[in-house]
Amino acid sequence: MNILIINCILSTAEHGVIKRKESISDCMISNFARGFIELGHTVTLLASEEYKPTGPDSDLPFEVVYFPSRLPQVFKPGLLPWPRGMRQWLKSHADAYDMVIASESFQIASLIAARVCPQRLVIWQELDRHQRLLFKLPSRFWHHVIVPLFMNKITVVPRSEPARQFISRYSRHVSNVIVDHGTDAHTLYPSDEVDKAFIVVSQLVERKRVDSIIRKFARLVGQEAYSGYRLDIIGDGDQADELKRLAISLGIEDKVIFHGFMSHEQLAEPLRRSLALLVDTSSDLNMVTIAEAITSGTPVVTNMKPSTASFIASKGLGVARDGWDENDLIKVIEEYDTMHGACVNEGKELTNVACARKMIGIK
């Protein structure tokens, strides 16, 4: 099959600022595309030009077509890009594709695809609540008016159970099959060995609340029985120096190791050898790192903000509750074998190949 993926926003634009990377090979949608390719399909990706990498795309096993954003001051490329020229491109090329996957109902690109090639289109839904932009008014208008008028015959595939419940209020053709982002099973796989270490894989920005995680970890290692544990922090961001100072002020700078940014290949080993991935975000939906941890056999300790929190709780893949604390870290230490086994079993369904196979089966 020839598969077209429309995903204009390739990474989160913190405070509206898009940081172009040298390559998009490590981004979520590239990994998702590789799942289809491994099944023998060809893939083309459509994206916003503002995310075009600074280096060549020669390392990608699929073609990428970039579109500049129309009226970027109004239609922010990091939130709701209006891809100039995409309608004409789809009119000329859509017939060459057997399946078109558009990311998110609340996107102008998805509306364009729904008007040009509805018979081939599947919308892949991540939002599980209205966007807060302008008091949620644009999102509410879109879902109450645009979706029923122009997208109501389109199959919608949710990425989580909360996303399914949300979009079912506005669309009549929502799949009961949930398709996550998918992980690279060649790089991310379980290990039978584990270190006395927890891990954070995150941008070091305010909304990720890594400072809260460091304080909770400090209370754990402040107990004599757990003083030998370590916290690995993978990622970078504008709070890096502040977080390092926090670790020093708490007297645990020797137990909190800041590694900076790592590629998936570099990240894989410390992730699979960690007792748990720690998450305490104030604003996230489907966090790719959660699926990556589970695929690696690593339990997850999270608050209830991520869309997959209820999935973690119901499947015994770690701890999911608001206000988790050092006692939950102790629970993971004591019950690691059981949680690890659950992650190993469930992780097989979260690979990019498994997710691609599910998506094709739905259409």
N, C-alpha and C positions, 0 to 999 in steps of 0.2 A: 504493500500500500504506500501511496504518497500521502504524507501527513503534513499539514500546515498548522503551526502553533503561533498564536497571536498573543504576545506578552510584552506590552510596551514598556512596563516598569521592571527593570532587571534587578534592582536592588533598592533598599530603603533609603529615601532621601531624608536624612536627619535635618530637622528644621528647614526643610525645603531645599537643602543643598545637595546636589547630585555630585558625587565623587566618582569621576571616571577611573576605571581600573585598567591595568595593562592588558588584562584578558578577562573575558566573561566565562572562561572554561569552568571556574569554580562556582558559578552562580546556580541557584536552584533550578532554573528552567533549562539550563544546559544539561544538567544531570538527568532531568526528566526526559529530555529529548534522546539522550543516549540509551534509555530503556527501550524506546521504539526501535532504534537503530540496531540494538543487540538482537531484537526479534526479527530482523531482516527487512525493516521498513526504511524508507527515506524520509527525511525531515527537513523542512524549511522553517525558520523562525522569523517573525516580523517583530521589530522592536523600535523604540524611540531613539532617534539619532543622538539625543543628549547622553545616552548610556553607551555610545560606541566606544570601544576600548582604545586606549592610546597605542597599543601594539596591534599586530596583525591578527586576523581570525584564522590563520592557517592551521592552528592546533585544534580546531573544531571539526568534528565529523559531519557537520551539516552546514547549509548555507544560511546566512543571516542577511536580511534586508532591513535597512534602517530608514525611518521616516522622520523628517523634521517636524517639530510641533508647531501648530498654528496658534496664534495669539497666546504665547506662553505666559504672559503677564496675568491672563485671566484663567486659562486652562493650564494649570501648573503641571509641567512634565513629571513631577514627582508624585502627583495625586490623580489628576484626570487629564492626561495628554490628549490632544486632538491631532492625530497623525495626518499631516498634509500629504495627499497623494495616495493614501491607502485605498480609498474607494476605487480609484482608477486602476490601481494595481490588482485589486481583487477581481474587478470586472474582466481584466485581461488574463488572469492566471488561475482563478479559483477552480475552473473546470479541470485543471490538471491534478487536482487533489481529491483523494477519496474521503478524507476526513479533515475537518477544520476544528481546532480546539482554541477557543478564546478564553483568556483568563479574566474572570469576574463579570458579573452582570452589570455592575455600575462602572462601566468604561465606555467611552465613545467608540473605541475600536471594536468592542463587542456589538454595539448597535450598528455600526457600519457593516460588519460581517452578517448580522441578522437580516439586513436589508438586501445584501448582495448575494449571499450563498446560504440561505437558511436550511436548505435540504441537506447540506453537508456539515452543519455546525453543531458543536457541543460547547456549552459554556461550563467552565470549570470554576466552581464557586468557593472562595475562601472566606469572604466577609460573613460574619455571624451576627453582626449588629450594624446599625447605621453609622456611617462615618460622622465624626463630630464637627466637621467643617461647617461653618456658618450655622451653628445650632442644629445641625442635622437636616436642615431644610433641603439642600440639593439632593441628598440621599433619599429622603422621604419622597420628594417629588418624583425622582427617577423610578423608585420601586413601586410607587402607587400609580404612576401614569405611563412611563416609558416601557417598563417591563410588561405590563398587561397588554399594551397596545401593539408593541413591535417585537416582543420576545416570547410571548406566551406559548408559542408552538415549538420552541426550541428546547431540546433536552438539556437539563442542568444536572451536572454531576458535582456533588458536594465534596469538599476535602475533609470534612469533619461532621460529626453528628450535630453540633450546634449550628454549623453552616446549613445543613439540610433543614433543620427546623426553621431557621430564619428565612431562607429563600422560598420555602414551601408556602409561606404566607402570601407570596406575590406571583409565583409561577405554578402552573398546573402540571408540568412535566419534569418533576424532580426525581432523579434516580434514588433508589434505596441503597445502592451500592456506593460506598465511600471510597474515593481514590485520593490517597495522600500524595505528597510531593515525590516520594520515592528516594531511596538512597543507593549509593554505588556499592553493591555487595562485593565487588572485587577489591575495594579498598577498605571498606568498613565491615568487619566480621568479628565474631566473639573470640575471646581468649579464655583459657582455663586458669590463667594466672591473674592475680589482682594485687595492686599496691595498696598501701595504707594512705590512700589519696582520694580526694574529691576533686571535681573539675568544673570550671566555668568556661563555656565557649560563647563569647558574646562581644558585641561592640561595647566599648567602655564609655557609655553615654548615660545620661541621667535616668532615662526611662527604664533602663535595664536593672537599675537598683543593685549593682554589684556591691556597693557599700554596705547594704543591708546583709548580703550574703557573707561578707567578710566579718561583720560583727557577730553573726550567728556562729560562724566557724570559730571565732575567737572564744566564744563561750564553751564550745566543745573542747578545744585543746587546752582550755583553762582547767579542765578536770584532769587529774593525774593519770587516770586510766586511759585517756585519749590524747595525751600530750604528744605522742609520736606521729600524729596524722598530719598530712600536708594538703594544701589547697593550690591546685594549678589553675592559673587564669590565662586563657588563650584569647587573644584579641587585642585590638587597640582602639583608641578614641580619645576625645578631648578630656576625659576624666582620669586618664592613666596616672598622671603625676599625683593628683589628689588622692587616688586610691592607694598608691604606694605610701604616701604620707600617713594615711589612715592605718595601714598595716603596721607602720613604725610606731605610731602613737599607741596602738594596742599591744605593742611588745611582741608581735608575731611575724615580724618581717622575715625571719628565717624559716617560717612555715608557710608563707604565702609567696608563691613563685610566679612572677609575671613573665610570660614567654613571648608576648607580642603576637602579631598575626602569624598564622600557620596555614599552609595549604592543606587540603584534605589528606594528601599523602603523609604530610608531617603530623597532622592531628590524629590520625587513625590509631597509632600505638598508644599514646597516653589516654585516649578516650576509652579504648577497650580494656585498659588495665585499671581504670578508676572505679571506685566503689559506687559513685553516682554522679550524674550531671545535676548541677544545682541551678535553679531558675527562680527568680523572685521579681519578674517584670511587672511594670505598671501598665504596659500597653503592647500586646502582641496577639497575633492570631495563630496560624499554624507555624510553629517554629521548626524550621528544618533540623536544627540541632537536636531536638527531642527525638525525631524519627531516627536520626543518625546514631544517637546514643542507644536506642532500643535495638537497632540493627547490630550494634557492636556488643550487645549483651549487657549493657550498662544501665542500671536502674536510674530513674529520674525522680528528683525531689523538686516539686514546683508548687507555686500558688495556683489559683484557679483561673488566672487570666488567659493562658494559652487555650486554644480550642480543643486541644487533645488532653486537657487535664482530666476530664471525666473518663476518658479512655484509659489513661494510666491507672486511675483508681479502680475501675471495674475489672481490669485485667491483672491487677497485682504487679504492675511494672515499676513500682516505687511508692512514693508518697505524693498525694495531691491534696493540698488544703491551704487555705489562706492562713497566714500567720504561722507557717511551719517554723520550727526552731531546732535547737541543738538536740532535743530529745528525738526528733525525727531522723537526724543523722545517726544517732545511736541505734535507732530501729533498723536503719539500712545496714549498719555494721553487723547487727545481730542476725538479721534475716536475709543477708546478701545472697546466699546460695539459692534460696527460694525465688527471690526477685530476679536474680540473674537467669535462672532457668526459664522463668516466664518470658523474659525479654528475648532469649534465644529462640523460643518457640514462636513468639509473635512477630519477631523481626523478619522472618522469612517472607511475610506478606507485605513488608514495607519497602522492599527493594524497588529500584526504578523499573526493573523488568516486570516484576509482579504488578506494579501499578499501571504500567503500559498495557499489559495483558488485560487487566480489568477494564481500562478505558476502551480498548478496542471491542471487548465483549459487550459493553453497554450499547455502543452505537450499532 
